[in-house]
């Protein structure tokens, strides 16, 4: 059986240096005594935009969980200030914040090993964003792809949408973060944070480190109905996306209806067989096996039989997460308490940084 592939899927992070073309690779997982890594401050944020899906989990959250065992200071923020660049129903936003907290906790984010907090509860984010905004040119922001895309979709864009990359930079620099786990589509926004760190340092003296990107090596999960596109929670086709809260029956139905092709053999050929290859990639990711192992195990199966195997593997992976989300959602007070404690920890790190920033800028 032919298996065409360029590389194995492994849980890997690569440090991306803007001024250096080579990349240093580190396996994700628990740090060992033989691992020599620079002391790092890791920060990332996620918008409270509803239920997470399988692509979010495999593409980001598994990596986030692994980073908790790799670095001493890891911060994850539910960035609600970013979410209001688009119209929000206040009650739904409040529920989405708690739902996101429940989802992150259920996926393995541990408040004893990282700091999980709500962005708007730490006012220093907005203050630093204003200061950095005064160092940012309008042409620099106009070149960012998200502004071009989202403003065209709405035919107009708010000032908040235009300047939210500056707030992203403030989120990162506020904690003097050295590393940021991001997706490929966020690299240009991280470059803005790097640029603003340099601009601030040139004007006021060396202060902010230039943060580096941590890119997850996990393959992107594609839509079950259109494997040329990423899996998305906003996909209008209900069978296109596997959500973390889907029941086993939901998952089985969606995988059975997944688009494949007219060849019954199971192979991994992303260019010529994107639908089947998407199933193979998901199966490998949720089972912890390599692509070669998954394809070898599928020998003798047709794609219909293989879909049942993939569905079962996804159900086994997501069922504990779904049940934990349900349990956490039922205890609103517990979630609010955890976020409040996280905000206190975040504020204790942000306050001294802003004190120094105010002095450097000349506020006192």
C-alpha positions in Angstrom: 0.0 0.0 0.0 1.4 3.4 -1.0 1.7 6.0 1.7 2.7 9.5 0.4 3.7 11.9 3.1 6.4 14.5 3.7 6.8 14.2 7.4 5.4 12.6 10.5 2.9 14.3 12.8 4.7 14.8 16.1 3.9 17.1 19.0 6.7 19.6 18.3 7.3 23.3 18.9 9.7 25.4 16.9 11.1 28.7 18.0 10.7 31.2 15.2 13.3 33.9 15.0 12.4 36.8 12.9 16.0 37.7 12.1 17.2 34.1 11.8 16.2 31.6 9.1 17.1 28.5 11.1 14.7 27.0 13.6 15.5 25.1 16.8 13.2 22.2 17.5 12.1 21.1 21.0 9.8 18.1 21.7 6.8 19.1 23.7 6.3 17.3 27.0 7.7 17.2 30.5 11.1 18.9 30.9 13.9 16.6 32.0 17.1 17.3 33.8 19.0 17.0 30.6 17.0 19.6 28.7 18.8 22.9 28.6 16.2 25.6 27.9 16.3 29.4 28.5 14.2 30.7 31.2 11.0 31.7 29.6 7.8 33.6 30.2 5.0 32.1 28.1 1.8 33.9 27.3 -1.2 33.2 25.0 -4.8 34.2 24.8 -8.0 32.9 23.4 -11.3 34.7 22.7 -14.5 33.5 24.5 -16.3 32.7 21.2 -18.3 29.7 22.2 -17.7 26.0 22.3 -14.3 24.8 21.2 -13.9 22.1 18.5 -11.5 19.3 17.7 -9.4 21.6 15.6 -8.9 24.0 18.5 -8.0 21.1 20.8 -5.5 19.4 18.5 -4.1 22.6 17.0 -3.6 24.6 20.2 -4.8 23.3 23.5 -2.8 20.0 23.5 0.3 22.2 23.0 -0.8 24.6 25.8 -1.2 21.8 28.2 2.2 20.4 27.4 3.8 23.8 27.9 2.7 23.7 31.6 5.3 21.0 32.2 8.0 22.7 30.2 8.2 26.3 31.6 7.9 27.7 35.1 5.7 30.7 34.1 2.8 30.0 31.7 -0.1 32.4 31.3 -3.4 31.8 29.5 -5.8 34.7 29.1 -9.5 34.6 28.1 -9.2 37.8 26.0 -12.7 39.3 26.3 -11.5 42.8 25.4 -10.7 41.4 22.0 -14.0 39.8 21.6 -16.0 43.1 21.6 -14.4 44.3 18.4 -17.5 42.5 17.0 -21.0 43.1 18.4 -21.7 40.9 21.4 -24.8 40.2 23.5 -23.7 41.0 27.0 -25.4 38.0 28.6 -24.0 35.6 26.0 -20.5 37.0 26.4 -20.7 36.5 30.1 -21.7 32.8 29.6 -19.1 32.4 26.9 -16.3 33.5 29.2 -17.3 30.9 31.8 -17.8 28.3 29.1 -14.3 29.0 27.8 -12.9 28.7 31.3 -14.6 25.3 31.7 -13.3 24.1 28.3 -9.7 25.1 29.1 -9.8 23.4 32.5 -11.4 20.3 31.1 -8.7 20.1 28.4 -6.0 20.1 31.0 -5.1 23.7 31.8 -4.2 23.5 35.5 -4.3 26.7 37.6 -1.7 25.2 39.9 0.8 25.0 37.0 -0.3 28.0 35.0 -2.1 31.3 35.4 -5.6 31.3 33.8 -7.4 34.7 33.9 -9.8 37.0 32.3 -8.1 39.8 30.4 -10.5 42.6 31.2 -10.0 42.0 35.0 -6.4 43.2 34.7 -6.6 46.9 33.7 -2.9 47.2 32.9 -3.6 45.5 29.5 -5.7 48.5 28.3 -3.2 51.1 29.8 -0.2 49.6 28.1 -2.2 49.2 24.9 -2.7 53.0 24.8 1.0 53.7 25.4 2.0 51.3 22.6 -0.7 52.7 20.3 1.0 56.0 20.5 4.1 54.4 19.2 2.4 52.6 16.3 1.8 54.1 12.8 -1.4 53.8 11.0 0.2 52.3 7.8 1.8 49.6 10.0 -1.7 48.5 11.1 -3.3 48.7 7.7 -0.8 46.1 6.4 -2.0 43.4 8.8 -4.1 40.7 7.0 -6.8 40.4 9.7 -7.8 44.1 9.3 -8.1 43.7 5.5 -10.1 40.6 5.7 -12.5 41.5 8.6 -13.1 45.1 7.5 -14.1 43.8 4.0 -16.5 41.3 5.5 -18.2 44.0 7.4 -17.7 46.7 4.7 -16.4 48.9 7.5 -14.4 48.3 10.7 -14.4 49.8 14.1 -11.4 51.6 15.7 -11.2 48.7 18.1 -10.9 46.2 15.2 -8.2 48.4 13.6 -6.1 48.7 16.8 -6.6 45.3 18.4 -3.2 44.1 17.2 -1.8 46.7 19.5 -3.8 45.3 22.4 -2.4 41.9 21.4 1.1 43.3 21.7 0.3 44.8 25.1 -1.1 41.5 26.3 2.3 39.9 25.5 4.7 42.6 26.5 2.8 43.4 29.8 4.3 40.3 31.3 7.7 40.6 29.6 6.8 37.4 27.8 9.6 35.7 25.9 7.6 33.0 24.1 4.1 33.0 22.6 2.3 29.9 21.3 0.6 31.0 18.1 -0.9 29.8 14.8 0.7 30.6 11.4 -2.0 33.2 10.8 -0.9 35.2 13.9 2.8 35.5 13.1 2.4 39.0 11.6 0.7 40.2 14.8 3.5 38.7 16.9 5.9 40.6 14.7 4.1 43.8 15.6 4.8 43.0 19.3 8.4 42.4 18.4 8.6 45.7 16.6 6.9 47.6 19.4 9.3 46.1 21.9 12.2 47.5 19.8 10.6 50.9 19.3 9.8 51.2 23.0 13.4 50.1 24.0 15.0 52.5 21.5 13.0 55.4 22.8 13.0 54.7 26.5 15.9 52.3 27.1 16.2 48.5 27.1 13.1 47.1 28.9 11.0 44.7 26.9 12.3 41.4 25.6 11.4 40.6 22.0 9.0 37.6 22.2 9.5 34.6 20.0 6.8 32.4 18.5 6.1 28.8 19.5 4.4 27.1 16.6 2.6 23.8 17.2 3.7 21.0 14.8 0.2 19.5 14.9 -1.5 19.4 11.5 -4.6 21.6 11.0 -7.8 19.8 11.2 -10.0 20.2 8.1 -13.7 20.6 7.7 -15.5 17.2 7.5 -17.7 18.6 4.6 -15.0 20.6 2.8 -11.5 19.3 3.4 -10.0 22.2 1.5 -10.9 24.5 4.5 -10.1 24.5 8.2 -12.6 23.1 10.7 -14.5 26.1 12.0 -17.2 26.7 14.6 -18.8 29.2 12.3 -19.2 26.7 9.5 -22.8 26.8 8.3 -22.8 23.1 7.7 -23.7 21.4 11.0 -21.9 18.2 10.1 -18.6 19.9 9.3 -17.3 20.4 12.8 -16.7 18.1 15.8 -17.2 20.1 19.0 -15.8 19.1 22.3 -19.3 18.9 23.8 -20.6 16.6 21.0 -22.2 13.4 22.2 -20.8 10.1 21.0 -23.8 9.8 18.6 -23.1 13.3 17.3 -19.5 12.4 16.6 -20.3 9.0 14.9 -22.9 10.8 12.6 -20.5 13.5 11.6 -17.6 11.2 10.8 -19.8 8.8 8.9 -21.0 11.8 6.8 -17.4 13.1 6.2 -16.6 13.8 2.6 -14.1 11.2 1.2 -13.9 10.0 -2.4 -14.8 6.9 -4.6 -11.6 5.0 -3.7 -12.2 2.5 -0.9 -8.6 2.0 0.2 -7.3 4.1 3.1 -4.2 6.1 2.3 -2.6 9.3 3.3 -2.3 11.5 0.2 -3.3 15.1 1.2 -3.1 16.6 -2.3 -5.1 13.9 -4.2 -7.2 12.5 -1.4 -7.8 15.4 1.1 -11.0 13.9 2.7 -9.5 10.5 3.6 -6.2 12.1 4.6 -8.1 14.4 7.0 -9.6 11.4 8.7 -6.1 9.7 8.9 -4.6 12.9 10.3 -7.3 13.2 13.0 -7.0 9.5 13.9 -3.3 9.8 14.3 -3.6 12.9 16.4 -6.2 11.6 18.8 -4.7 8.1 19.2 -1.1 9.3 19.6 0.1 7.1 16.7 2.0 8.0 13.6 0.4 8.4 10.2 2.2 5.3 9.0 0.9 3.3 11.9 -2.7 4.5 11.4 -2.6 3.6 7.7 -1.1 0.2 8.4 -3.8 -0.6 10.9 -6.4 0.3 8.3 -5.2 -2.2 5.7 -8.0 -4.3 4.4 -10.7 -1.8 5.5 -12.7 0.4 3.1 -13.3 4.0 3.9 -16.8 3.2 5.4 -15.3 0.7 7.9 -12.5 3.1 8.6 -14.8 5.9 9.5 -16.2 3.8 12.3 -12.7 3.3 13.7 -11.9 7.0 13.5 -15.2 7.9 15.2 -14.5 5.5 18.0 -11.0 7.0 18.5 -12.4 10.5 18.7 -15.2 9.5 21.1 -12.6 7.9 23.4 -10.5 11.1 23.3 -13.3 13.6 23.8 -15.7 11.8 26.1 -13.8 12.6 29.3 -13.4 16.2 28.2 -17.1 16.6 27.4 -18.1 15.2 30.8 -15.7 17.4 32.6 -17.0 20.5 30.8 -20.5 19.6 31.9 -19.4 19.2 35.5 -17.5 22.5 35.6 -20.4 24.4 33.9 -22.7 23.3 36.7 -20.5 25.1 39.2 -20.5 28.7 38.1 -19.1 30.0 41.4 -16.1 27.7 41.2 -15.3 29.1 37.7 -15.7 32.7 38.8 -13.5 32.0 41.8 -10.7 30.5 39.7 -10.8 33.4 37.2 -10.7 35.9 40.1 -7.6 34.2 41.6 -6.0 34.0 38.2 -6.6 37.8 37.8 -4.9 38.5 41.1 -1.8 36.5 40.1 -1.7 38.2 36.7 -2.1 41.7 38.3 0.8 40.9 40.7 3.0 40.4 37.6 1.6 43.3 35.6 1.6 46.0 38.2 5.3 46.3 38.7 5.9 46.3 35.0 3.5 49.1 34.5 5.0 51.0 37.3 8.3 51.0 35.5 6.7 51.8 32.1 5.0 54.9 33.6 8.4 56.0 35.0 10.1 55.5 31.7 7.4 57.3 29.8 7.6 60.2 32.2 4.2 60.0 33.9 6.0 60.3 37.3 
